[in-house]
Amino acid sequence: MEKIIRLENRNQLQSLFGRHDENIKLIEEAFRVKVISRGEELKVNGAKANVEKALTLIGNLLKAIKEGQQHISKEDLHYMIKDSKSKAVFKPKKTEEAVLYFEGKPIGPKTRGQREYVEAIKNYDIVFSIGPAGTGKTYLAMAMAVEALKNAKVRRIILTRPAIEAGESLGFLPGDLEEKISPYLRPLYDALYDMMDTDRIEKYLETGIIEVAPLAYMRGRTLNDAFIILDEAQNCTAEQMKMFLTRLGFDSKAVITGDITQSDLPGGKPIGLLQAQELLKDIEGIKFVYFTGADVVRHELVQKIIEAYQKA
C-alpha cells in the first residue's frame, strides 16, 4: 500500500525529518514502512495497517510543527511513537506544557503519566508518586518546586530523603556525619543543578531558601510556605512517614516519591510508603500517581530491564 502526504513547505519537511533524517528513520523502523520524499510530497509504503499508523503519527507531528514545535528531537519522537501505539488519543506536545526553561531548554512532562503527575502537583497539596526508576518522579517534582519558588508561590524549597544504607555501612564511610550523608542526597543536587544557575543555588543554600537534608532532620519542625520533596520514600519506616507528613504547615506543598520494588529497609520493617498508600488513599486533597515502564525517560533499554524484572 502507498499513501501520499502533501506538505505546505520545505521547512515542514526539514522539521519532520530531523537532523540527518533521524526522525524518519525512527518512524520507518517503528512502523515497518518506507518513507520517501519527493519535493514537498511524502510517499509512505508498506502493509496497510502499518501505513495507517505511520500516517496518523506523521499527521500529529505536522500538527505539532504548525502549532510552533519547530524542532522535533529524537527523544520527543520516541515518546510520541509510544503514545501513538496506545489506544488513547494522541495529543501533540505543546510548548506551554514546559514547567520551566533553563538556558533555553524546556523542562516538562514527556509522557501521559508525567502530564498527569504535573497536573496533580498543581492541584493537590500532597502528592505521592509511585513507580519504577527513570520515570521522572524526582526530576519533575524538582522542576515544579523551582517554578514555584521563581514565581513566589513558596518562600523556600526543602529536599529530603532517608539516609538508609543500601548495601553499604555509613560507619565505614569517611568524614563526619554530614560528609557521610552527602552521597545519599547527591541525586537531589544533580536535579537542582539541571534547573538553576550554580551561583544562585549556592546563594540559596547558604541563606536556607533551599535546604537539602536527611529525613531525620525534619523531626519536630513545622514547614510553612514551602515546597517539600521527600525522595526515595520506599526507604521510610511507618514512623518516619507519619513524622514527615505531619510536618506540613500552611501554604505548603509536599511531593513524596518512591519505588516500592526497591526498598532497602531491613526485612520485617514495615514500609511507610505502603502503609501510607493504604491509609491515605481515600483522603480528599491527597493524590496518588502511579507510573509504569511506559513512563521511563531514560535509555530505552531501561524500560526493557524494568519489564524483565517485573516479569521475574
DRENDO-1510 file (C-alpha; in Angstrom, 1 decimal, always signed):
<recs>
REC; n; res; u; v; w
REC; 1; MET; +0.0; +0.0; +0.0 .
REC; 2; GLU; +1.2; +3.5; -0.8 .
REC; 3; LYS; -0.1; +6.8; +0.5 .
REC; 4; ILE; +1.0; +10.4; -0.3 .
REC; 5; ILE; +1.1; +13.3; +2.1 .
REC; 6; ARG; +1.5; +16.9; +0.7 .
REC; 7; LEU; +3.4; +19.3; +2.8 .
REC; 8; GLU; +2.9; +23.1; +2.8 .
REC; 9; ASN; +6.6; +24.0; +2.5 .
REC; 10; ARG; +10.2; +22.7; +2.8 .
REC; 11; ASN; +10.5; +23.9; +6.4 .
REC; 12; GLN; +7.9; +21.5; +7.5 .
REC; 13; LEU; +9.8; +18.7; +5.7 .
REC; 14; GLN; +13.1; +19.7; +7.5 .
REC; 15; SER; +11.4; +19.8; +10.9 .
REC; 16; LEU; +9.7; +16.5; +10.3 .
REC; 17; PHE; +12.8; +14.6; +9.1 .
REC; 18; GLY; +15.1; +15.9; +11.8 .
REC; 19; ARG; +18.9; +16.0; +11.8 .
REC; 20; HIS; +20.4; +13.5; +9.4 .
REC; 21; ASP; +16.8; +12.2; +8.7 .
REC; 22; GLU; +16.9; +10.5; +12.1 .
REC; 23; ASN; +13.2; +11.1; +12.7 .
REC; 24; ILE; +12.0; +9.4; +9.5 .
REC; 25; LYS; +14.4; +6.5; +10.1 .
REC; 26; LEU; +12.9; +6.0; +13.6 .
REC; 27; ILE; +9.3; +6.1; +12.1 .
REC; 28; GLU; +10.3; +3.6; +9.4 .
REC; 29; GLU; +11.8; +1.3; +12.0 .
REC; 30; ALA; +8.9; +1.6; +14.5 .
REC; 31; PHE; +6.1; +1.0; +11.9 .
REC; 32; ARG; +8.0; -1.1; +9.3 .
REC; 33; VAL; +7.3; +1.3; +6.5 .
REC; 34; LYS; +9.3; +3.1; +3.9 .
REC; 35; VAL; +9.1; +6.9; +3.7 .
REC; 36; ILE; +10.3; +8.7; +0.5 .
REC; 37; SER; +10.3; +12.5; +0.0 .
REC; 38; ARG; +9.7; +14.0; -3.5 .
REC; 39; GLY; +9.8; +17.8; -3.3 .
REC; 40; GLU; +7.0; +18.7; -0.9 .
REC; 41; GLU; +5.4; +15.3; -1.0 .
REC; 42; LEU; +5.9; +12.2; +1.2 .
REC; 43; LYS; +5.3; +8.7; +0.0 .
REC; 44; VAL; +4.6; +6.1; +2.7 .
REC; 45; ASN; +4.8; +2.4; +1.6 .
REC; 46; GLY; +4.2; -0.7; +3.5 .
REC; 47; ALA; +1.4; -3.0; +4.8 .
REC; 48; LYS; -1.9; -1.2; +5.1 .
REC; 49; ALA; -2.2; -1.3; +8.9 .
REC; 50; ASN; +1.4; -0.1; +9.3 .
REC; 51; VAL; +1.0; +2.7; +6.8 .
REC; 52; GLU; -2.2; +3.9; +8.5 .
REC; 53; LYS; -0.4; +4.0; +11.9 .
REC; 54; ALA; +2.6; +5.9; +10.4 .
REC; 55; LEU; +0.3; +8.4; +8.7 .
REC; 56; THR; -1.5; +9.1; +11.9 .
REC; 57; LEU; +1.8; +9.8; +13.7 .
REC; 58; ILE; +3.1; +11.9; +10.8 .
REC; 59; GLY; -0.2; +13.9; +10.8 .
REC; 60; ASN; +0.2; +14.6; +14.5 .
REC; 61; LEU; +3.8; +15.6; +14.1 .
REC; 62; LEU; +2.9; +18.0; +11.3 .
REC; 63; LYS; +0.1; +19.5; +13.5 .
REC; 64; ALA; +2.7; +20.0; +16.3 .
REC; 65; ILE; +5.0; +21.7; +13.9 .
REC; 66; LYS; +2.3; +24.0; +12.7 .
REC; 67; GLU; +1.5; +24.9; +16.3 .
REC; 68; GLY; +5.1; +26.1; +16.8 .
REC; 69; GLN; +7.1; +23.0; +17.8 .
REC; 70; GLN; +9.7; +23.5; +15.0 .
REC; 71; HIS; +12.2; +21.1; +16.5 .
REC; 72; ILE; +11.2; +17.5; +16.9 .
REC; 73; SER; +14.0; +15.8; +18.7 .
REC; 74; LYS; +14.7; +12.1; +18.6 .
REC; 75; GLU; +13.7; +11.9; +22.3 .
REC; 76; ASP; +10.4; +13.7; +21.7 .
REC; 77; LEU; +9.6; +11.4; +18.8 .
REC; 78; HIS; +10.3; +8.3; +20.9 .
REC; 79; TYR; +7.5; +9.3; +23.3 .
REC; 80; MET; +5.2; +10.3; +20.5 .
REC; 81; ILE; +5.6; +6.9; +18.9 .
REC; 82; LYS; +4.8; +5.2; +22.3 .
REC; 83; ASP; +1.7; +7.4; +22.6 .
REC; 84; SER; +0.6; +6.7; +19.0 .
REC; 85; LYS; +0.8; +3.0; +19.6 .
REC; 86; SER; -1.5; +3.1; +22.6 .
REC; 87; LYS; -5.3; +3.2; +22.3 .
REC; 88; ALA; -5.5; +6.7; +23.9 .
REC; 89; VAL; -6.0; +9.7; +21.8 .
REC; 90; PHE; -2.6; +11.3; +21.0 .
REC; 91; LYS; -2.0; +14.9; +21.8 .
REC; 92; PRO; +1.0; +16.7; +20.3 .
REC; 93; LYS; +3.5; +18.1; +22.8 .
REC; 94; LYS; +2.9; +21.8; +23.3 .
REC; 95; THR; +5.3; +24.4; +24.4 .
REC; 96; GLU; +3.1; +25.5; +27.2 .
REC; 97; GLU; +3.5; +22.1; +28.8 .
REC; 98; ALA; +7.0; +23.0; +29.9 .
REC; 99; VAL; +7.2; +23.6; +33.6 .
REC; 100; LEU; +10.1; +26.0; +33.3 .
REC; 101; TYR; +13.0; +26.9; +31.0 .
REC; 102; PHE; +16.7; +26.8; +31.9 .
REC; 103; GLU; +19.3; +28.0; +29.4 .
REC; 104; GLY; +16.7; +27.9; +26.7 .
REC; 105; LYS; +15.9; +24.3; +27.3 .
REC; 106; PRO; +12.2; +23.4; +28.2 .
REC; 107; ILE; +11.8; +21.1; +31.2 .
REC; 108; GLY; +8.4; +19.4; +31.4 .
REC; 109; PRO; +6.4; +16.2; +31.1 .
REC; 110; LYS; +7.1; +13.8; +28.2 .
REC; 111; THR; +4.6; +11.0; +28.7 .
REC; 112; ARG; +0.9; +10.8; +29.7 .
REC; 113; GLY; +1.8; +9.6; +33.2 .
REC; 114; GLN; +4.1; +12.5; +33.7 .
REC; 115; ARG; +1.5; +15.0; +32.4 .
REC; 116; GLU; -1.0; +13.6; +35.0 .
REC; 117; TYR; +1.7; +13.9; +37.6 .
REC; 118; VAL; +2.4; +17.6; +36.9 .
REC; 119; GLU; -1.3; +18.4; +36.9 .
REC; 120; ALA; -1.6; +16.6; +40.3 .
REC; 121; ILE; +1.1; +18.7; +41.8 .
REC; 122; LYS; -0.6; +21.8; +40.6 .
REC; 123; ASN; -3.9; +20.9; +42.1 .
REC; 124; TYR; -3.1; +18.9; +45.3 .
REC; 125; ASP; -1.1; +19.9; +48.4 .
REC; 126; ILE; +0.1; +16.3; +49.0 .
REC; 127; VAL; +1.1; +14.1; +46.0 .
REC; 128; PHE; +2.5; +10.6; +46.2 .
REC; 129; SER; +4.3; +9.4; +43.0 .
REC; 130; ILE; +5.0; +5.7; +42.9 .
REC; 131; GLY; +6.7; +3.8; +40.1 .
REC; 132; PRO; +10.0; +2.5; +38.7 .
REC; 133; ALA; +13.3; +4.2; +38.3 .
REC; 134; GLY; +13.7; +6.6; +35.4 .
REC; 135; THR; +10.1; +7.9; +35.3 .
REC; 136; GLY; +10.9; +11.4; +36.3 .
REC; 137; LYS; +9.3; +11.3; +39.7 .
REC; 138; THR; +12.0; +13.3; +41.4 .
REC; 139; TYR; +13.1; +15.4; +38.4 .
REC; 140; LEU; +9.6; +16.8; +37.7 .
REC; 141; ALA; +8.9; +17.4; +41.3 .
REC; 142; MET; +12.1; +19.4; +41.5 .
REC; 143; ALA; +11.1; +21.4; +38.3 .
REC; 144; MET; +7.7; +22.2; +39.9 .
REC; 145; ALA; +9.5; +23.3; +43.1 .
REC; 146; VAL; +11.9; +25.6; +41.3 .
REC; 147; GLU; +8.9; +27.0; +39.3 .
REC; 148; ALA; +7.0; +27.7; +42.5 .
REC; 149; LEU; +10.0; +29.4; +44.0 .
REC; 150; LYS; +10.7; +31.6; +41.0 .
REC; 151; ASN; +7.1; +32.7; +40.8 .
REC; 152; ALA; +6.9; +33.4; +44.6 .
REC; 153; LYS; +4.3; +30.7; +45.2 .
REC; 154; VAL; +6.5; +29.5; +48.1 .
REC; 155; ARG; +9.4; +31.1; +50.0 .
REC; 156; ARG; +11.7; +28.0; +50.2 .
REC; 157; ILE; +12.4; +24.5; +48.9 .
REC; 158; ILE; +13.1; +21.6; +51.2 .
REC; 159; LEU; +14.5; +18.4; +49.8 .
REC; 160; THR; +14.9; +15.4; +51.9 .
REC; 161; ARG; +15.4; +11.6; +51.8 .
REC; 162; PRO; +16.1; +8.9; +54.3 .
REC; 163; ALA; +19.8; +8.1; +54.7 .
REC; 164; ILE; +19.2; +4.3; +54.6 .
REC; 165; GLU; +22.1; +2.0; +53.9 .
REC; 166; ALA; +21.8; +0.3; +50.5 .
REC; 167; GLY; +24.4; -2.5; +50.9 .
REC; 168; GLU; +27.0; -0.2; +52.4 .
REC; 169; SER; +27.5; +0.9; +56.0 .
REC; 170; LEU; +27.6; +4.5; +57.0 .
REC; 171; GLY; +30.1; +3.8; +59.7 .
REC; 172; PHE; +32.7; +2.8; +57.2 .
REC; 173; LEU; +32.4; +5.9; +55.1 .
REC; 174; PRO; +35.0; +8.6; +55.6 .
REC; 175; GLY; +34.3; +12.0; +57.2 .
REC; 176; ASP; +31.8; +13.5; +59.7 .
REC; 177; LEU; +28.1; +12.8; +59.7 .
REC; 178; GLU; +27.3; +15.5; +57.1 .
REC; 179; GLU; +30.0; +14.1; +54.8 .
REC; 180; LYS; +28.7; +10.5; +55.3 .
REC; 181; ILE; +25.2; +11.6; +54.4 .
REC; 182; SER; +26.1; +13.8; +51.4 .
REC; 183; PRO; +26.2; +10.9; +48.9 .
REC; 184; TYR; +22.6; +10.0; +49.7 .
REC; 185; LEU; +21.5; +13.5; +48.8 .
REC; 186; ARG; +23.6; +13.8; +45.6 .
REC; 187; PRO; +20.7; +12.9; +43.2 .
REC; 188; LEU; +18.7; +15.8; +44.6 .
REC; 189; TYR; +21.6; +18.2; +44.0 .
REC; 190; ASP; +22.0; +16.8; +40.5 .
REC; 191; ALA; +18.4; +17.6; +39.5 .
REC; 192; LEU; +18.7; +21.0; +41.1 .
REC; 193; TYR; +21.8; +21.9; +39.1 .
REC; 194; ASP; +20.0; +21.0; +35.9 .
REC; 195; MET; +17.4; +23.8; +36.6 .
REC; 196; MET; +19.2; +26.7; +38.2 .
REC; 197; ASP; +22.4; +28.7; +37.9 .
REC; 198; THR; +25.2; +27.4; +40.2 .
REC; 199; ASP; +25.7; +30.8; +41.8 .
REC; 200; ARG; +22.0; +31.1; +42.6 .
REC; 201; ILE; +21.9; +27.6; +44.1 .
REC; 202; GLU; +24.9; +28.3; +46.3 .
REC; 203; LYS; +23.4; +31.5; +47.5 .
REC; 204; TYR; +20.0; +29.9; +48.2 .
REC; 205; LEU; +21.7; +27.0; +50.1 .
REC; 206; GLU; +23.7; +29.5; +52.2 .
REC; 207; THR; +20.6; +31.5; +53.1 .
REC; 208; GLY; +18.3; +28.5; +53.7 .
REC; 209; ILE; +16.0; +29.3; +50.8 .
REC; 210; ILE; +16.9; +25.8; +49.5 .
REC; 211; GLU; +17.6; +23.2; +52.1 .
REC; 212; VAL; +18.8; +19.7; +51.4 .
REC; 213; ALA; +18.8; +17.4; +54.5 .
REC; 214; PRO; +18.3; +13.8; +55.6 .
REC; 215; LEU; +14.8; +12.9; +56.7 .
REC; 216; ALA; +15.8; +12.6; +60.4 .
REC; 217; TYR; +16.5; +16.4; +60.4 .
REC; 218; MET; +12.7; +17.1; +59.8 .
REC; 219; ARG; +11.6; +15.8; +63.2 .
REC; 220; GLY; +9.9; +18.5; +65.4 .
REC; 221; ARG; +9.6; +21.1; +62.7 .
REC; 222; THR; +6.6; +22.8; +61.1 .
REC; 223; LEU; +7.2; +23.6; +57.5 .
REC; 224; ASN; +5.2; +26.7; +56.3 .
REC; 225; ASP; +5.2; +28.4; +52.9 .
REC; 226; ALA; +7.5; +25.6; +51.5 .
REC; 227; PHE; +7.7; +23.1; +48.6 .
REC; 228; ILE; +8.9; +19.9; +50.2 .
REC; 229; ILE; +10.1; +16.8; +48.3 .
REC; 230; LEU; +10.6; +13.5; +50.1 .
REC; 231; ASP; +12.6; +11.3; +47.8 .
REC; 232; GLU; +13.2; +7.5; +48.0 .
REC; 233; ALA; +10.2; +7.2; +50.3 .
REC; 234; GLN; +10.2; +3.4; +49.9 .
REC; 235; ASN; +13.0; +3.5; +52.5 .
REC; 236; CYS; +10.9; +5.3; +55.1 .
REC; 237; THR; +9.6; +3.3; +58.1 .
REC; 238; ALA; +6.0; +3.8; +59.0 .
REC; 239; GLU; +7.0; +6.1; +61.9 .
REC; 240; GLN; +9.2; +8.2; +59.6 .
REC; 241; MET; +6.4; +8.6; +57.0 .
REC; 242; LYS; +3.9; +9.7; +59.7 .
REC; 243; MET; +6.5; +12.1; +61.1 .
REC; 244; PHE; +7.2; +13.7; +57.7 .
REC; 245; LEU; +3.5; +14.0; +56.6 .
REC; 246; THR; +2.7; +15.8; +59.9 .
REC; 247; ARG; +5.4; +18.4; +59.3 .
REC; 248; LEU; +3.3; +20.1; +56.6 .
REC; 249; GLY; +2.4; +23.7; +57.5 .
REC; 250; PHE; +0.3; +26.5; +56.0 .
REC; 251; ASP; +0.7; +27.4; +52.3 .
REC; 252; SER; +3.0; +24.4; +51.7 .
REC; 253; LYS; +3.0; +21.6; +49.2 .
REC; 254; ALA; +4.6; +18.1; +49.6 .
REC; 255; VAL; +5.6; +15.6; +47.0 .
REC; 256; ILE; +6.6; +12.1; +48.1 .
REC; 257; THR; +8.3; +9.9; +45.5 .
REC; 258; GLY; +9.2; +6.2; +45.7 .
REC; 259; ASP; +9.6; +2.8; +44.1 .
REC; 260; ILE; +8.1; +0.1; +46.3 .
REC; 261; THR; +10.1; -2.6; +44.5 .
REC; 262; GLN; +13.4; -1.1; +45.6 .
REC; 263; SER; +13.1; -0.8; +49.3 .
REC; 264; ASP; +16.4; -1.1; +51.3 .
REC; 265; LEU; +14.6; -1.4; +54.7 .
REC; 266; PRO; +15.7; -4.4; +56.8 .
REC; 267; GLY; +13.5; -7.5; +56.5 .
REC; 268; GLY; +10.4; -7.3; +58.7 .
REC; 269; LYS; +10.4; -3.4; +58.9 .
REC; 270; PRO; +7.0; -2.0; +57.7 .
REC; 271; ILE; +7.4; +0.1; +54.6 .
REC; 272; GLY; +6.0; +3.6; +55.4 .
REC; 273; LEU; +5.1; +4.2; +51.7 .
REC; 274; LEU; +3.0; +1.1; +51.5 .
REC; 275; GLN; +1.2; +1.9; +54.8 .
REC; 276; ALA; +0.5; +5.5; +53.6 .
REC; 277; GLN; -0.9; +4.2; +50.4 .
REC; 278; GLU; -3.4; +2.1; +52.2 .
REC; 279; LEU; -4.3; +4.6; +55.0 .
REC; 280; LEU; -4.5; +7.8; +52.9 .
REC; 281; LYS; -5.8; +6.7; +49.6 .
REC; 282; ASP; -9.4; +8.0; +50.2 .
REC; 283; ILE; -8.5; +11.3; +51.8 .
REC; 284; GLU; -9.6; +14.3; +49.8 .
REC; 285; GLY; -6.7; +16.6; +49.0 .
REC; 286; ILE; -4.2; +13.8; +48.7 .
REC; 287; LYS; -3.4; +12.4; +45.3 .
REC; 288; PHE; -1.6; +9.1; +44.3 .
REC; 289; VAL; +0.0; +9.0; +40.9 .
REC; 290; TYR; +1.3; +5.6; +39.6 .
REC; 291; PHE; +4.0; +5.3; +36.9 .
REC; 292; THR; +4.7; +2.3; +34.7 .
REC; 293; GLY; +7.5; +1.3; +32.4 .
REC; 294; ALA; +5.8; +3.3; +29.6 .
REC; 295; ASP; +6.8; +6.5; +31.5 .
REC; 296; VAL; +10.5; +5.7; +31.7 .
REC; 297; VAL; +12.5; +8.6; +30.2 .
REC; 298; ARG; +16.0; +7.1; +30.4 .
REC; 299; HIS; +17.7; +5.0; +27.8 .
REC; 300; GLU; +15.1; +2.8; +26.1 .
REC; 301; LEU; +16.9; -0.3; +27.5 .
REC; 302; VAL; +16.0; +0.8; +31.0 .
REC; 303; GLN; +12.3; +0.2; +30.2 .
REC; 304; LYS; +13.1; -3.3; +28.9 .
REC; 305; ILE; +15.1; -4.0; +32.0 .
REC; 306; ILE; +12.3; -2.9; +34.3 .
REC; 307; GLU; +9.8; -5.1; +32.4 .
REC; 308; ALA; +12.1; -8.1; +32.6 .
REC; 309; TYR; +12.4; -7.7; +36.4 .
REC; 310; GLN; +8.6; -7.2; +36.7 .
REC; 311; LYS; +8.0; -10.5; +34.9 .
REC; 312; ALA; +10.5; -12.3; +37.1 .
</recs>
